[in-house]
Amino acid sequence: MKIKLVTILIFLLCTSYSFAEIVKKIEIEGNERVNTETIKIFGGVSINEDLNTDDLEIYIKCDIEGSEFKVLPCLLKSEYIKFVKEIYIEWHERFFLKSDNYNEILDKKNEIINNLDKNEIKYFNHH
C-alpha cells in the first residue's frame, strides 16, 4: 500500500507543477519517507525554477502488488500520459491465479501493454 501511495504521490507531484511557470513550493502529504529533497534530487526540480511542459519527463517504477491492473489503465487515460517516457512494471498476475477472473487479468495486462506501445512508452518487466 505504501509503495502504491509513493508512486501515485510522486506522479501527482511531478505532474501538478507541469503547467506552472515558476515552482514556488514543493509539498508532500501523506508519506513521511518522501521529502522535498527527494523530489529536488530525483525530479530535477528547484524552487523558483521556470518550468514548462517541454521540460517534463516522467519515469515510473510500478511495483504495487496487483494494483497495476487498476492504476495503469487510469494513467493511460490521463492527460499526463504524454510525459511518461519509461515505465518499469512488476506484474502480479500470479496473485489472481486461483481466482475466477484470472483470464480477465491476463487480457487486462495485454491491453495495458498494447496501450503502452500505442503511446510509444518504453516499458520493462521489473522483477
trRosetta pair geometry for C-beta under 8 A, 3 or more apart (Angstrom, degrees):
i j d omega theta_ij theta_ji phi_ij phi_ji
1 4 5.7 -53 -152 34 33 113
1 5 6.4 33 151 -19 65 106
2 5 5.5 -54 -148 38 35 113
2 6 6.2 36 153 -20 68 104
2 31 7.3 124 -159 -125 86 105
2 33 7.5 65 175 14 123 138
3 6 5.8 -51 -147 36 31 111
3 7 6.3 33 154 -20 64 106
3 63 5.8 -62 165 90 147 83
3 64 5.6 -161 105 -102 103 62
3 65 7.1 112 58 -9 127 101
4 7 5.9 -56 -149 36 29 111
4 8 6.3 21 157 -13 64 110
4 64 4.2 87 -89 -144 85 112
4 65 7.4 -80 -47 35 109 95
4 67 5.3 22 -108 61 133 156
4 71 7.1 -157 -147 -62 100 148
5 8 5.9 -60 -146 41 28 107
5 9 6.0 27 157 -19 66 111
5 30 6.4 -124 -178 134 125 115
5 31 5.8 165 127 -74 115 119
6 9 5.8 -57 -142 39 27 110
6 10 6.1 25 161 -17 65 107
6 31 5.7 132 -89 -143 73 160
6 33 6.9 -38 -95 75 125 117
6 34 5.9 146 -134 -37 94 131
7 10 6.2 -57 -147 37 25 106
7 11 6.3 24 155 -17 62 110
7 60 6.8 69 -157 -159 103 100
7 61 7.2 -123 -106 78 107 65
7 62 6.3 88 -145 -110 152 61
7 64 6.1 -85 23 -70 151 119
7 71 7.6 49 106 174 131 159
8 11 5.6 -57 -147 39 30 112
8 12 6.1 25 158 -15 67 109
8 71 7.3 -114 -78 -138 102 127
9 12 5.9 -57 -142 42 28 106
9 13 5.9 29 158 -21 65 110
9 28 6.6 67 169 -148 129 89
9 29 7.8 -158 -132 61 122 58
9 30 6.5 -162 -88 74 134 111
9 31 5.6 -138 11 7 169 137
9 34 6.4 160 103 57 135 155
10 13 5.7 -54 -141 38 28 111
10 14 6.2 26 159 -18 63 108
10 34 6.8 -133 -70 -138 92 157
10 39 7.5 -171 -128 -101 80 90
10 43 7.8 -162 -161 -74 93 115
11 14 6.1 -60 -149 37 25 107
11 15 6.2 5 161 -3 63 115
11 58 6.9 64 -128 -162 75 138
11 60 6.7 21 -84 -103 109 117
11 75 7.4 -73 -165 -113 155 116
11 80 7.5 121 175 118 96 150
12 15 6.1 -68 -142 47 28 99
12 16 5.7 33 163 -33 68 109
13 16 6.0 -48 -135 25 24 110
13 17 7.4 8 168 -3 55 104
13 26 7.3 54 -168 -156 118 90
13 28 6.7 -11 -90 -95 144 80
13 39 6.1 -86 136 -119 142 136
13 43 7.6 -85 113 -90 110 158
14 17 7.2 -80 -170 39 25 95
14 18 7.3 48 140 -58 60 97
14 39 7.9 -162 -72 -147 75 102
14 43 5.9 -154 -100 -133 97 122
14 45 7.9 -154 -117 -44 69 136
14 56 7.2 122 162 -144 97 104
14 58 5.6 129 120 -105 147 105
14 83 7.9 -175 131 126 112 141
15 18 5.0 -21 -158 -21 50 126
15 56 7.6 72 -106 -151 61 145
15 58 7.2 -6 -63 -74 93 143
15 80 4.4 -16 -129 -123 145 144
15 83 6.8 164 -102 52 95 150
17 20 4.8 -55 -159 26 67 124
17 23 5.6 26 -160 -104 141 96
17 45 7.1 80 79 -135 157 140
17 51 6.3 52 140 68 103 147
18 51 7.4 -95 -134 130 32 122
18 53 5.6 52 172 -103 94 77
18 56 5.2 9 -126 -68 101 152
18 80 7.1 170 -10 -118 163 100
18 83 6.8 -99 -121 -66 141 159
19 53 6.8 10 -89 -61 60 101
20 23 6.3 104 102 -81 134 54
20 24 7.8 -115 178 0 142 86
20 51 6.5 44 80 64 81 104
21 50 6.0 -21 168 -143 71 80
21 51 7.4 166 -168 55 20 57
21 52 7.4 9 -118 -78 56 79
22 48 6.1 -13 -171 -145 106 42
22 49 7.1 156 -149 75 59 32
22 50 5.7 -32 -91 -94 70 63
22 51 7.8 135 -107 18 20 75
23 26 7.0 17 175 -58 116 87
23 45 5.9 158 -115 -177 173 104
23 46 6.8 136 66 86 133 41
23 47 5.9 -120 108 -125 98 35
23 48 6.7 -63 69 -3 74 15
23 49 5.0 10 26 50 114 84
23 51 6.1 50 -37 0 102 120
24 47 7.0 35 -164 -155 20 84
24 48 7.3 58 -104 -74 46 54
25 47 7.2 32 -87 -122 33 104
26 36 4.4 127 92 -133 121 102
26 39 5.4 -176 -172 82 144 144
26 40 7.1 -142 2 -55 167 87
26 45 6.7 123 -84 112 132 131
26 47 7.1 -106 -10 -77 99 87
27 36 7.8 -14 -86 -83 20 107
28 31 6.3 -72 164 61 110 89
28 34 5.3 -146 -161 104 152 96
28 35 6.4 -148 38 -126 147 29
28 36 6.5 -155 -6 -62 112 64
28 39 7.1 -174 -60 -29 120 132
31 34 4.8 29 109 27 120 101
34 38 5.2 -110 -153 65 68 150
34 39 7.2 71 172 -46 102 90
35 38 5.4 110 54 2 60 100
35 39 7.7 -124 106 1 38 89
36 39 5.6 -55 -153 38 41 111
36 40 6.2 42 150 -22 71 105
37 40 5.5 -53 -145 37 34 113
37 41 6.1 28 158 -16 68 108
38 41 6.1 -60 -144 40 26 104
38 42 5.9 -10 172 14 66 114
38 43 8.0 68 126 -7 59 98
39 42 6.8 -65 -124 55 21 86
39 43 4.6 -8 -175 11 63 134
39 45 5.8 -29 144 48 91 123
40 43 6.6 -32 -82 53 10 95
40 44 7.8 59 -180 -105 40 5
40 45 5.7 -100 -111 72 50 72
40 46 6.3 71 -143 -91 99 53
45 49 6.4 -154 -164 42 58 143
45 51 7.4 -20 -126 -63 89 144
46 49 4.2 104 66 -42 86 121
51 55 4.9 -115 -151 59 81 146
51 56 7.5 76 177 -56 115 83
52 55 5.7 108 56 0 56 101
53 56 5.6 -44 -158 14 49 118
53 83 7.3 -111 -164 -85 85 114
56 83 4.4 -34 127 -141 119 127
57 83 6.6 -156 -112 -179 23 79
57 85 4.9 8 -166 -22 96 133
58 80 7.3 41 -4 160 157 104
58 83 4.7 68 0 122 109 96
58 84 4.7 -49 78 -97 107 57
58 85 6.5 157 62 7 48 78
59 84 7.7 128 -86 -154 27 66
59 85 5.9 -35 -77 60 76 99
59 86 4.9 7 -128 61 88 94
59 87 7.5 -174 -162 -80 50 43
59 88 8.0 33 172 -6 88 96
60 84 6.4 -23 -6 -138 116 112
60 86 7.4 -169 33 99 63 56
60 87 4.5 -4 65 -118 102 83
60 88 7.0 -161 101 30 56 67
61 87 7.8 171 -85 -161 22 56
61 88 4.7 -13 -117 64 67 112
61 126 6.6 92 -152 -84 85 172
62 68 5.4 96 153 -108 122 112
62 71 7.3 -174 -145 91 119 131
62 72 6.9 51 -157 -73 162 106
62 87 5.9 16 -6 -178 118 103
62 88 6.6 172 24 84 70 54
62 89 4.6 -10 68 -109 114 69
62 90 6.9 -161 99 25 64 67
62 126 7.5 148 59 30 63 134
63 89 7.9 160 -69 -158 56 36
63 90 4.2 36 -110 28 84 127
63 126 6.3 -92 -69 101 103 131
64 67 4.2 -72 129 58 113 105
64 68 5.5 140 53 -54 102 74
64 71 6.2 28 70 11 160 149
65 92 5.7 68 -160 -60 31 170
65 95 7.4 90 176 -63 67 154
66 69 6.7 -33 176 13 58 107
66 92 4.2 -91 -68 95 64 133
66 95 4.5 -55 -86 51 128 158
66 96 7.2 134 -137 -37 116 96
67 70 5.4 -56 -167 43 67 106
67 71 5.3 54 139 -17 91 112
68 71 5.8 -60 -124 48 32 102
68 72 5.2 28 180 -19 72 116
68 89 6.1 103 -147 -154 151 107
68 90 7.7 -177 -39 73 147 56
68 91 6.7 -107 68 -114 151 53
68 92 6.8 133 20 22 112 95
68 112 7.7 61 148 -146 96 171
69 72 7.0 -25 -103 34 17 105
69 73 7.5 17 173 -11 43 108
69 93 8.0 102 -60 -89 127 74
69 105 6.0 -54 -108 -139 156 83
69 108 5.0 57 -150 123 104 143
69 109 7.1 -54 -100 -66 98 70
69 112 7.5 -114 -119 -41 55 141
70 73 6.9 -67 -161 35 24 103
70 74 7.0 17 152 -12 61 112
71 74 5.9 -66 -159 39 34 111
71 75 6.3 33 151 -20 71 108
72 75 5.4 -52 -144 37 36 114
72 76 6.2 37 158 -22 68 105
72 89 7.5 19 -82 -112 142 132
72 112 4.9 39 119 -138 136 129
73 76 5.6 -54 -144 37 32 113
73 77 6.5 26 157 -14 64 107
73 108 7.4 -68 -50 -164 125 101
73 111 7.6 17 -95 111 107 116
73 112 6.5 -93 -66 -92 73 93
73 115 7.8 94 -116 37 62 163
74 77 6.0 -63 -152 40 31 106
74 78 6.5 44 148 -41 64 104
75 78 5.4 -48 -152 13 34 121
75 80 7.5 -68 -156 77 73 99
75 81 6.2 120 153 -90 71 93
75 84 7.4 61 165 -46 117 154
76 81 5.7 68 -137 -106 34 144
76 112 7.0 -158 -36 -136 148 70
76 115 4.7 36 -158 140 148 141
76 116 7.4 -89 -101 -66 119 60
76 119 6.9 -148 -141 -23 87 148
77 81 7.5 126 40 -34 12 135
78 81 5.4 134 70 -34 78 88
79 82 7.4 -32 169 9 52 105
80 83 5.5 -46 -176 28 72 113
80 84 7.3 79 133 -32 79 93
81 84 5.6 -46 -159 16 49 116
81 119 5.7 -71 152 -147 118 152
81 121 7.6 -84 -179 -53 89 136
82 119 7.6 -127 -91 -163 49 108
84 87 6.2 10 176 -51 123 105
84 119 7.5 34 68 133 108 133
84 121 5.3 6 110 -120 104 129
85 121 7.0 160 173 -136 13 75
85 122 6.8 0 151 29 63 100
86 121 6.9 162 -101 -177 25 78
86 122 4.5 -24 -109 74 83 102
86 123 7.2 163 -161 -85 60 37
86 124 7.2 14 -176 -2 104 104
87 116 6.9 -111 43 -128 127 129
87 121 6.0 25 3 155 106 123
87 122 7.5 164 24 89 60 56
87 123 5.0 -16 68 -111 89 84
87 124 7.5 -177 93 27 46 69
88 123 7.5 164 -88 -160 27 60
88 124 4.9 -21 -112 68 72 101
88 125 7.9 25 -161 127 66 6
88 126 4.1 73 164 -54 97 128
89 123 6.0 2 2 -170 114 109
89 124 7.2 157 23 77 69 47
89 125 6.5 -46 73 -115 78 44
89 126 5.9 163 69 18 22 98
90 125 7.5 85 -103 -174 43 62
90 126 4.5 -71 -59 85 79 92
90 127 6.4 129 -119 -99 98 28
91 109 6.3 49 -138 -128 132 128
91 125 6.9 -43 0 -134 104 94
92 95 4.8 22 152 -8 100 117
93 96 5.8 -62 -169 40 55 106
93 97 7.5 93 135 -62 70 73
93 102 7.4 90 176 -156 94 77
93 105 5.1 150 -135 134 91 122
93 106 6.2 75 -153 -79 145 67
93 109 6.0 -37 -69 -51 131 144
94 97 5.3 -2 -160 -39 51 116
96 99 4.5 -62 -163 32 72 124
96 101 6.4 -64 -171 84 126 80
96 102 4.9 164 129 -102 95 68
96 105 4.5 118 75 -21 159 163
97 102 5.9 57 -133 -114 23 132
98 102 7.5 105 11 -59 10 128
99 102 5.5 144 66 -50 76 80
99 105 7.8 79 68 -19 122 132
101 104 4.2 -43 -173 39 88 124
101 105 6.0 98 127 -29 85 90
102 105 5.6 -53 -153 31 34 114
102 106 6.7 32 151 -17 65 102
103 106 5.6 -50 -149 36 37 112
103 107 6.4 40 150 -19 66 103
104 107 5.5 -52 -149 37 34 113
104 108 6.2 38 150 -23 66 104
105 108 5.5 -50 -147 34 32 115
105 109 6.5 38 150 -23 63 101
106 109 5.6 -47 -149 31 34 115
106 110 6.6 32 152 -15 63 103
107 110 5.8 -56 -152 38 33 110
107 111 6.3 35 150 -21 66 107
108 111 5.5 -54 -148 37 31 115
108 112 6.4 36 152 -22 65 103
109 112 5.8 -53 -150 33 30 112
109 113 6.5 28 153 -17 64 106
110 113 5.7 -53 -146 38 33 111
110 114 6.3 35 154 -20 65 105
111 114 5.7 -53 -147 36 30 112
111 115 6.4 27 154 -16 64 107
112 115 5.8 -60 -150 39 30 108
112 116 6.4 34 151 -22 65 103
113 116 5.6 -49 -148 32 33 113
113 117 6.5 35 152 -17 63 103
113 123 7.0 -135 -126 67 73 152
114 117 5.7 -54 -153 37 32 113
114 118 6.3 35 149 -22 66 107
115 118 5.3 -48 -142 36 36 116
115 119 6.2 25 159 -8 66 108
116 119 6.1 -65 -147 47 28 101
116 121 4.6 -89 -162 67 79 106
116 123 4.8 7 165 -27 155 135
117 120 7.4 26 -180 -78 34 35
117 121 7.8 -86 -59 46 19 69
